[in-house]
Amino acid sequence: MYGRSTGITLAAILFFVGLGVGLHLRGKSANQELSDLDPRQSASFAADTESISDTSSVTFSGGVFPADGFADVAERVAPAVVNVSSERVVVTRDRVYSPFGNDPFFDFFGPRYYSIPRQRRETSLGSGVIVSEDGVVLTNNHVIEGADQIQVILSDGRRFDARLLGTDPATDVAVLKVEGQGLPAVPVGNSDRVRIGQLVLAFGNPFGIGQTVTMGIVSATGRSEIGLVDYENFIQTDAAINPGNSGGALVDAYGRLIGINTAIFSRSGGYQGIGFAVPITIAQGVMNSILTTGKIQRGTLGVSFQDLDEAMAEAFGLTDRKGALVNEVTDGGTGERAGLRHGDIIVEFDGKAINDALDLRRLIALTPVGNTIELAYLRGGQRHAARVEVSEQETEFTVTSSGSETNKPPLEGIVVEELDRRTIERLRLSPQATGVIVKDLLTGSSAAASGLRVGDVILELNREPVGGMDDFRRLLQKHSDSPIVLLLSRGGALYYLSSPAR
């Protein structure tokens, strides 16, 4: 018994002695490796190894990863991410069957049922982001579209009635304002510097269950042709985004706002790892335009252009179909003044390569009006450069009067804008539909008293088709002294409306 106990004790002593020698030799090896490094690397390495003992962070080759995750970032950002509650009145028609039942005699008088219009209130929940301490809030257009009342609810429970300053369906951005001072706001980052693979956090109110934060990476940038809005340049992320997250914040690892969560790609309606956010540079451009001018400003170069097909590329001596072919130059426009001609092929816009006409259209439209940009184009097989000023593309028109009661124009006080693809799809119009949509009716104006409604699409004016904004203005001028009869699309049905001559 005694000999066995002695053997166990001796074995234990040998084990600990061996362990001590091994650790000593390993330490010498590490010190030798450290001495072989560049002095700056040695200092960094030493600092890194010391920081491991600090429970607040763990150092890795790409920077410092907080041991408690992104709790500090979430704590800073969360108060500025709000719930957006909107209410709208929806008119439905209940089918009521005729009291005459199935008696065929009464078929002569029409269907055996009639409809009764009923109004009901719809409430929807989304998210938003406070971007200034005085209460400017960014969200998605589809979160508040058609709303009669909008409320913003902060994470601390405070509620504010929100005023809609402006909305841009073409980018799915809306700008709200609540009355307050010293409100929590998210610092704005630069989405142009976002890199694939960087960590991001998504904040929002999914399914109305309360504020939530999820983490992922940037999966892709510059996503377009998704079919969600007219001007697409989405950041794609695998951070979990679900219904109700729309309008919420996508922030980087430092808590800087880089995008507004907008949509998910899903076959089930829930999260499947593909979410999209509007880059903050686009959302901020829309916001600045609304805050400074009260409307959306879109850029134009005074040229129209199209895609190249294989036959065109061959005819112009190109090796590929990249670029946008100029097919018309507006007289007196900035493009003409810069020397552009039809037949030029624009291949670069301010340092960004142009793949097709859609690329160029998006870049021009989202460039601030008044900026001067560098264009590269091909002409006769030679590469040329030009500096072109971005002018304003007129997308909205308000019929105003000189103030004289006896000389007011027809439909005075109507605000219309061009039909875009998104609006055509939303209203379920024919893809070939042309016209203008009523965006607003000024209080006390003749247009407001005419029976027109916001959302009406004007297809014809006095039996003449309205092809767009220019047509609408021309026809108003042409019929300024006669009664106006409009053909409208309202709620999916065609409707005639007359307005007497002034």
C-alpha positions in Angstrom: 0.0 0.0 0.0 2.8 2.4 1.0 4.8 1.6 -2.2 1.8 2.3 -4.4 1.2 5.7 -2.7 4.8 6.7 -3.2 4.6 5.8 -6.9 1.5 8.0 -7.4 3.2 11.0 -5.7 6.4 10.7 -7.7 4.3 10.5 -11.0 2.5 13.7 -10.0 5.8 15.5 -9.2 7.2 14.5 -12.6 4.0 15.7 -14.4 4.1 19.2 -12.9 7.9 19.5 -13.4 7.4 18.6 -17.1 4.5 21.0 -17.5 6.7 23.9 -16.0 9.6 23.1 -18.4 7.2 23.0 -21.4 5.7 26.4 -20.5 9.1 27.9 -20.0 10.4 26.7 -23.4 7.2 27.9 -25.1 7.6 31.4 -23.5 11.2 31.5 -24.8 10.0 30.6 -28.3 7.3 33.3 -28.2 9.8 35.9 -27.0 12.2 34.9 -29.8 9.4 35.3 -32.4 8.5 38.7 -30.9 12.2 39.8 -31.1 12.3 38.8 -34.8 9.4 41.2 -35.6 9.6 44.8 -36.8 9.7 47.0 -33.6 6.3 48.5 -34.5 4.8 45.0 -35.0 6.4 43.9 -31.7 4.7 46.7 -29.8 1.4 45.9 -31.4 1.7 42.2 -30.7 2.6 42.9 -27.0 -0.4 45.3 -26.7 -2.7 42.7 -28.3 -1.5 39.9 -25.9 -2.0 42.2 -22.9 -5.5 43.2 -24.1 -6.7 39.5 -23.9 -6.7 39.8 -20.1 -9.0 42.8 -20.4 -12.6 41.4 -20.3 -14.0 44.3 -22.2 -12.5 43.3 -25.6 -10.6 40.7 -27.5 -8.2 41.8 -30.2 -8.0 40.1 -33.6 -6.2 41.0 -36.8 -9.0 43.2 -38.1 -9.5 45.3 -35.0 -11.1 45.0 -31.6 -14.2 42.8 -31.2 -16.1 43.7 -28.0 -16.5 40.7 -25.7 -20.1 41.8 -24.9 -21.0 42.0 -28.6 -22.4 45.3 -29.8 -24.3 46.2 -26.7 -22.8 49.7 -26.5 -23.7 50.4 -30.2 -27.2 49.1 -29.7 -27.6 51.2 -26.6 -26.6 54.4 -28.5 -28.7 53.7 -31.6 -31.9 52.2 -30.2 -33.4 55.4 -28.7 -33.3 57.0 -32.2 -35.1 54.1 -34.0 -38.8 54.6 -33.7 -42.1 52.8 -34.5 -44.2 54.5 -37.2 -47.9 53.9 -36.9 -50.1 55.1 -39.7 -53.8 55.1 -40.3 -55.7 55.3 -43.5 -59.4 55.2 -44.5 -60.1 52.4 -46.9 -63.4 52.3 -48.9 -64.8 48.9 -49.6 -68.1 47.9 -51.3 -70.2 45.2 -49.7 -72.3 43.1 -52.1 -76.0 43.1 -51.0 -78.4 40.8 -52.9 -81.6 42.1 -54.3 -84.8 41.4 -52.3 -86.3 40.0 -55.5 -84.2 36.9 -55.2 -83.9 34.7 -58.2 -87.0 35.8 -60.0 -85.9 35.9 -63.7 -88.5 38.6 -64.4 -86.3 41.1 -62.6 -83.2 40.2 -64.5 -84.3 42.9 -67.0 -83.5 45.5 -64.4 -79.9 44.4 -64.0 -77.9 42.2 -61.6 -79.6 40.7 -58.6 -77.3 42.5 -56.2 -76.2 46.0 -55.5 -73.2 47.4 -53.6 -73.0 49.6 -50.6 -69.8 51.6 -50.0 -68.3 51.2 -46.5 -65.4 52.9 -44.9 -63.0 51.2 -42.5 -59.7 52.3 -40.9 -56.5 50.4 -41.6 -53.5 50.6 -39.3 -50.1 49.6 -40.2 -46.8 49.5 -38.3 -43.3 50.1 -39.6 -40.1 51.7 -38.4 -38.2 55.0 -38.8 -35.0 56.7 -37.8 -34.5 60.1 -36.2 -31.6 61.8 -38.0 -31.7 65.2 -36.3 -32.3 66.4 -32.7 -35.2 68.7 -33.8 -37.2 65.7 -35.0 -36.6 64.9 -38.7 -37.4 61.2 -39.3 -36.5 59.0 -42.3 -38.7 56.1 -43.2 -40.0 54.2 -46.3 -42.7 55.7 -48.5 -44.6 52.4 -48.4 -44.8 52.6 -44.6 -46.9 55.8 -44.7 -48.3 55.7 -48.2 -51.9 57.0 -48.2 -51.9 57.6 -44.5 -54.3 60.1 -43.0 -52.6 60.1 -39.6 -49.1 59.2 -38.7 -47.7 58.7 -35.2 -44.1 58.2 -34.1 -43.4 56.2 -30.9 -40.0 56.3 -29.3 -38.4 53.4 -27.4 -39.0 55.2 -24.1 -42.8 55.2 -24.8 -43.2 58.9 -25.9 -45.6 59.4 -28.7 -45.6 62.3 -31.3 -48.0 63.2 -34.1 -45.9 63.3 -37.2 -46.2 65.6 -40.2 -45.3 64.3 -43.6 -42.8 66.7 -45.2 -42.4 64.8 -48.4 -42.2 61.4 -50.0 -40.4 59.9 -53.0 -42.0 56.7 -54.3 -39.2 56.4 -56.9 -36.7 55.6 -54.1 -39.2 54.5 -51.4 -38.1 57.3 -49.0 -40.3 59.5 -46.9 -39.4 62.3 -44.6 -41.4 63.0 -41.4 -41.2 65.8 -38.8 -42.1 65.6 -35.1 -42.1 68.6 -32.8 -39.4 68.2 -30.3 -35.9 69.3 -29.3 -32.9 67.4 -28.0 -34.3 64.1 -29.4 -32.0 61.1 -29.8 -30.5 61.0 -33.3 -28.4 58.5 -35.2 -25.1 59.9 -36.7 -25.1 59.6 -40.5 -22.3 57.6 -42.2 -21.2 57.3 -45.8 -22.8 54.4 -47.7 -20.5 55.0 -50.7 -17.7 53.5 -48.6 -19.6 50.4 -47.5 -17.7 47.2 -48.3 -18.9 43.7 -49.0 -18.3 41.6 -45.9 -18.4 44.4 -43.3 -20.5 43.9 -40.1 -23.8 45.7 -39.9 -26.7 45.9 -37.5 -30.4 46.2 -38.5 -32.8 47.9 -36.1 -36.6 47.9 -36.4 -39.9 46.7 -35.1 -40.6 43.3 -36.8 -44.2 42.0 -36.7 -45.0 44.8 -34.2 -43.5 42.8 -31.3 -41.2 45.6 -30.2 -37.8 47.0 -31.1 -35.2 44.4 -32.2 -31.6 44.4 -33.4 -30.0 41.8 -35.6 -26.5 41.4 -36.9 -25.1 40.3 -40.2 -22.7 41.4 -43.0 -23.0 43.4 -46.2 -23.7 40.7 -48.8 -23.6 43.0 -51.9 -23.8 46.6 -52.9 -25.3 48.3 -55.9 -28.2 45.9 -56.2 -30.6 47.0 -59.0 -33.2 45.5 -61.3 -35.0 44.1 -58.3 -38.2 45.7 -59.4 -39.1 47.5 -56.2 -38.6 51.1 -57.1 -37.6 53.2 -60.1 -34.1 54.1 -58.8 -32.5 51.1 -57.2 -29.0 50.9 -55.8 -29.7 48.7 -52.7 -27.3 47.5 -50.0 -27.9 43.8 -49.6 -27.5 42.2 -46.2 -28.1 38.9 -44.4 -28.9 40.7 -41.1 -32.4 39.5 -40.3 -35.0 41.9 -41.7 -38.7 41.0 -41.4 -42.1 42.7 -42.0 -42.2 45.7 -39.7 -38.5 46.4 -40.1 -39.2 48.6 -43.1 -38.0 52.2 -42.5 -35.6 51.0 -39.7 -31.9 51.7 -39.4 -29.0 49.7 -41.0 -25.9 50.8 -39.1 -22.2 49.9 -39.3 -20.2 48.5 -36.4 -19.6 52.1 -35.1 -23.3 52.9 -35.0 -23.3 55.2 -38.0 -26.4 55.1 -40.3 -25.6 53.6 -43.7 -29.1 52.6 -44.9 -32.8 52.5 -44.4 -34.2 48.9 -44.3 -36.6 48.5 -47.1 -37.5 45.0 -48.3 -36.7 41.3 -48.1 -36.5 38.6 -50.8 -38.6 35.8 -49.5 -40.7 32.9 -50.8 -42.4 32.5 -47.4 -43.0 36.1 -46.3 -40.4 35.7 -43.6 -36.6 36.2 -43.3 -34.5 34.1 -45.7 -31.2 35.8 -45.5 -31.7 38.4 -48.3 -32.6 41.9 -47.2 -32.3 45.3 -49.0 -31.7 48.8 -47.6 -31.7 52.2 -49.4 -28.2 53.6 -49.1 -28.1 56.6 -46.8 -26.5 58.8 -49.5 -29.7 58.4 -51.6 -32.1 58.8 -48.6 -30.1 61.9 -47.4 -30.3 63.4 -50.9 -34.0 63.0 -51.0 -34.3 64.5 -47.5 -32.1 67.5 -48.3 -34.1 68.2 -51.4 -37.4 68.1 -49.5 -36.1 70.2 -46.6 -34.5 72.9 -48.8 -36.9 73.1 -51.8 -40.1 71.4 -50.5 -40.0 68.9 -53.4 -38.0 66.1 -55.0 -35.4 67.3 -57.4 -34.2 64.9 -60.1 -31.2 65.5 -62.3 -31.0 65.5 -66.1 -28.4 66.1 -68.7 -30.8 67.2 -71.4 -30.3 64.0 -73.4 -32.2 60.8 -73.9 -30.4 57.5 -74.3 -31.0 53.7 -74.8 -29.3 50.4 -74.4 -27.0 48.9 -77.1 -27.9 45.7 -78.8 -25.4 43.4 -80.5 -26.1 44.9 -84.0 -25.6 48.4 -82.7 -22.4 47.5 -80.9 -21.0 46.0 -84.1 -22.1 49.0 -86.1 -20.3 51.4 -83.7 -17.2 49.2 -83.7 -17.5 48.2 -80.0 -16.2 45.0 -78.5 -19.1 44.8 -76.0 -22.5 46.3 -75.3 -21.6 48.3 -72.3 -22.6 52.0 -72.2 -25.6 54.1 -73.0 -26.3 55.3 -76.6 -27.5 58.9 -76.9 -30.4 59.1 -79.2 -31.6 62.7 -78.7 -30.1 65.9 -77.4 -32.4 68.6 -76.2 -31.9 72.0 -77.8 -30.4 74.4 -75.3 -29.9 71.7 -72.6 -26.7 71.2 -70.6 -25.8 68.1 -72.7 -25.9 70.2 -75.9 -23.8 73.0 -74.3 -21.2 70.4 -73.3 -21.0 69.2 -76.9 -22.9 65.9 -76.8 -24.5 64.6 -80.0 -26.8 61.8 -80.9 -24.8 58.7 -81.6 -22.4 59.3 -78.7 -21.9 56.3 -76.3 -21.6 57.4 -72.7 -19.3 54.9 -70.9 -18.4 56.7 -67.7 -20.2 59.0 -65.3 -18.1 60.9 -62.8 -15.6 58.0 -62.6 -18.3 55.2 -62.5 -18.4 52.8 -65.4 -21.8 52.6 -67.2 -23.1 49.2 -68.0 -26.4 50.2 -69.6 -29.0 53.0 -69.9 -30.6 52.0 -66.6 -27.2 52.6 -64.8 -26.9 56.1 -66.4 -30.5 57.0 -65.7 -30.1 56.2 -62.0 -26.8 58.0 -61.6 -28.1 61.2 -63.3 -31.4 61.3 -61.4 -29.7 60.9 -58.0 -27.0 63.4 -58.6 -27.7 66.8 -56.8 -29.0 69.4 -59.2 -26.3 72.0 -60.0 -23.3 69.6 -59.6 -20.9 69.5 -62.5 -19.7 66.0 -63.4 -17.2 64.4 -65.7 -18.6 62.3 -68.6 -16.5 59.9 -70.8 -18.0 59.0 -74.1 -17.1 57.3 -77.4 -17.5 59.0 -80.7 -16.2 57.5 -84.0 -14.2 55.0 -82.0 -12.4 57.7 -80.0 -12.8 58.4 -76.3 -13.7 61.9 -75.3 -14.4 63.7 -72.0 -16.8 66.5 -71.1 -17.8 68.4 -68.1 -21.6 68.6 -67.8 -23.8 70.5 -65.3 -26.7 68.4 -63.9 -29.9 70.4 -64.4 -33.3 69.9 -62.9 -35.7 67.3 -64.4 -39.2 68.6 -63.9 -41.3 65.9 -62.4 -43.9 68.0 -60.6 -46.1 70.8 -61.8 -48.4 73.1 -59.9 -51.1 75.1 -61.6 -51.0 78.6 -60.0 -52.8 81.9 -60.6 -51.7 85.5 -60.7 -54.1 86.3 -57.9 -56.8 87.8 -60.1 -60.2 86.3 -59.4 -61.2 86.9 -63.0 -58.2 85.4 -64.6 -57.6 82.1 -62.8 -56.4 79.2 -64.9 -58.5 76.0 -65.1 -57.8 73.5 -62.4 -56.0 76.2 -60.4 -54.4 74.7 -57.3 -53.7 71.2 -58.7 -50.3 69.6 -58.2 -49.5 66.8 -60.5 -46.4 64.6 -61.2 -45.3 62.3 -63.9 -46.4 58.7 -63.8 -43.6 56.3 -63.0 -43.3 52.6 -63.3 -43.8 52.0 -59.6 -47.0 54.1 -59.6 -48.3 52.3 -62.7 -47.8 48.9 -61.1 -49.2 50.0 -57.7 -52.4 51.3 -59.4 -52.6 48.3 -61.7 -52.7 50.4 -64.8 -51.7 49.1 -68.2 -47.9 49.1 -68.6 -48.4 51.4 -71.6 -50.5 53.9 -69.6 -49.5 57.6 -69.8 -50.8 60.6 -67.9 -50.2 62.5 -64.7 -51.1 61.7 -61.2 -52.7 64.2 -58.8 -50.2 64.6 -55.9 -51.9 67.4 -54.0 -54.8 69.9 -54.1 -54.2 73.3 -52.6 -56.7 74.3 -49.9 -59.4 76.7 -51.2 -58.4 76.3 -54.8 -60.8 75.6 -57.7 -59.1 72.2 -58.2 -59.9 71.3 -54.6 -63.6 72.1 -55.1 -63.8 70.3 -58.5 -64.2 66.8 -57.1 -60.7 65.7 -57.9 -58.9 63.5 -55.3 -55.3 63.0 -54.5 -54.2 59.8 -56.3 -56.4 60.4 -59.4 -54.6 59.7 -62.6 -55.5 62.1 -65.4 -55.5 60.1 -68.7 -57.3 62.6 -71.0 -58.1 66.3 -71.1 -61.1 67.2 -73.3 -60.8 63.9 -75.2 -57.1 64.3 -75.9 -54.6 61.9 -74.3 -52.2 63.2 -71.7 -48.8 61.8 -72.6 -47.0 63.4 -69.7 -46.3 66.7 -67.9 -45.6 68.7 -71.1 -48.9 67.4 -72.7 -50.8 68.3 -69.6 -49.5 71.9 -69.6 -50.1 72.3 -73.3 -53.6 71.0 -73.1 -54.5 73.3 -70.1 -53.2 76.3 -72.1 -55.1 75.2 -75.2 -58.4 74.9 -73.4 -57.9 77.7 -70.9 -61.2 79.4 -72.0 -63.4 76.4 -72.3 -64.9 73.8 -69.9 -62.5 71.0 -68.9 -63.6 67.4 -69.0 -61.1 64.9 -67.6 -60.9 61.2 -68.0 -59.5 59.8 -64.7 -58.4 56.4 -63.4 -59.7 56.2 -59.8 -59.4 53.1 -57.7 -59.0 51.0 -60.8 -62.1 52.4 -62.5 -62.4 55.0 -65.3 -64.3 58.2 -64.4 -65.2 61.4 -66.2 -65.1 64.7 -64.3 -66.0 68.1 -65.6 -64.8 71.5 -64.5 -66.5 74.7 -65.8 -64.6 77.4 -67.6 -63.3 80.3 -65.5 
